[in-house]
Amino acid sequence: MSLIDLDKDTNVRADVQAENISTTGFDLIFRTWGDTRVARVRLSWIAMGGLRGEEEWDVS
């Protein structure tokens, strides 16, 4: 989430997931529950290409 504007008098509950993922796009899904009240939300993403090999997952 790059922006979220919530009611200060209610609980903050949010779930963000990518669904319907394909080679041409996806849906970003924002869900709340309970008494959460949302004025606005902005979601952003970064597209990354595939790795050449499993060895490239170096996170150190």
N, C-alpha and C positions, 0 to 999 in steps of 0.2 A: 504494500500500500504506500503510495506516495503522498496521499492526503486522506485524512478522515476527520469529520466534523460530527461530534456526538453530543447528545443531551447530557449535561453534567449531573442530572438528578436520577439517571438510570444506570444500570450495570453495563459494562462494555463486554460484549460477546460477539466475536466475529470469526468467520472461517473463509479463507480464500483458497480456491483450487482451480487448476486448469483441467478442463474437460473437453471431450470431442477433439482430441489432438490428432492432427494429420500433417502431411507434408506441406499443406497450403494454409494452415491456420489452426486456431483453437478458440475456445470460449473461456474467458476468465469469469468465474462464478464467485460472487460475494453473498454470503448468507449470515443472518443474525438470528437470534432466538430470545425467548423470554421478553423482558421489558425494554431491551435495547432500542433506543431511538436514534436514527441516523439522519442527518441533514444532507450530507454528501460524502462520497468516497471517490478517490481516484486510484486506479490501479495502473501500474506500468510494468514493463517486462524488457528483458534483453534476449535477443535471438542469438544463439550460438551454433556454430557448425559442429559436425560430428568429429570425433577424435580419430586420428589415424590408427591408434591402437590402445588397448587397455592400459599399457604402461604410462600413458600420458596423464593419468589422474594423480599427479603429484601435487598435494596441497600443502606441502611444507614451506 
